Amino acid sequence: QVQLVESGGGLVQAGGSLRLSCAASGRTFSSYAMGWFRQAPGKEREFVAAISWTAGSTYYADSVKGRFTISRDNAKNTLYLQMNNLKPEDTAVYYCAAASYVHSAPGLSPAEFGSWGQGTQVTVSS
């Protein structure tokens, strides 16, 4: 099991930026596809972005495409999510997740991820 700890959330005005980080320990971080999901109050957890274990492929939800960038530093066992031009509808708890299987392609569904962090709150004011 890989342990994941998110950081970097906070309160920001619309149009602002935040960078989330996810520190991983345990299993070999570099062998697993990683993803970011978010959950707003009263809503289901939704896919935000994912990155392959080689960092060669990235995937984004349409709602964040062009504003968010997912990246990873395998030497530091850390996943990032750079969020620019934030909107009030981006307000949610953001979770990082590791794929269930080594060397698997990044999934877009929470069910394809086996390890989760505790989440970090992002609040965007209008």
N, C-alpha and C positions, 0 to 999 in steps of 0.2 A: 504494500500500500504506500502511495506517495502522500506526503503531507504538504498542504498548500496553505499559504498565508498571504492574503491580499492586504494592500495598503495603498494610500494615495487618494482616497475618497475625500469628499468635503462639500462645502457650500460654495457655489460659484454663480455669477450672474450670467444670464443668457448671452451667448457670443463668446464666452470665456473658454478656457482650456483646463484640462486636468490630465495627469498621467497616472494611471493605475499600474501597480507592480504586483507580481505574484511570485513569492519565493517558494521554491520547491525543495523538499528533502525526502530521503527514502530511496525509492526505486530510481533507476537511471532516467533522469529527466529528459535527456536528449533523445531517448528512444520512443517518446510518446508524443502524439499529436496533442495539442492543447487548445482550449477554447475559453471564450468569455461569454457568459450569459448574464441576464439581468431579470429582476422581478420587481415590478411596481406593486403597490398595495392593491389587493383585490384582483390581481391579474396573474396569469400563469407565467412560469419562468420561460424566457424567450432567448433564442440564439442572438448573439451580437456579432461575434467574429471567431474564426478558428485559423490555426496555422499547422502545417504539417511538421512532422518530427525533424525534417531536414531544413525547415524554414523556407523551402522552395515554393510552397503554395500557400496562399491565404484566401480566406472566404469571408464575406461580410453580408450582414442583413441589409436589405435595400434601404432601410431607414437610417443607416449610419454610413453607408458607402460614400466615400469622398470626404468624410469628416473624421472618421476614426481610423487608426492604424494599429494593427496587431504586430508584435515582433517578439523575438525571443533571443536570449543570450545563453546558449547552452553551457558556456564556460562558467557562467555565474548562476546557473540553475534558476533563471528568472524569466518570467513572461511579463510582457508589457502591453498596455492599451493606451495609446495616445488619443485623447479625445479633444477635438477642436470644434469651434463654432457650436458649443453646446446649446441645447434647446430645453425648455421646461419639460417636454415630453421624454427627455432622457433621464429624468429623475427616477431612481430605482436603487435597489441593492444590487451590486455587481459581484458576480462570482467567477472565479477562475476554476477550470476543471481539466483533468487529465484523462485522456482516452482510456478505455478499459483494457485495450490490448496493445502490446508493443508493435511498433512499425505499422500500425493501422492508418488508413486514410482519415483525415479529420472528418468528424461527423457534424451534423447540424442539429441533432436532437439530443436533449439531456440524457436520454437512455443510452447513448453511445459513450458516455463518460462515466468512469467508475470512481474517481476521486474528486472531492470538492473542497474548496476553501470555505471559510465561515462567512465571507461576504464583506463588502465595504460600501457604505452609503454614499451615493452621489445625489446631491440636491441642486437643481438649477432653478434659480429664481428669475422671474420675468421682469 
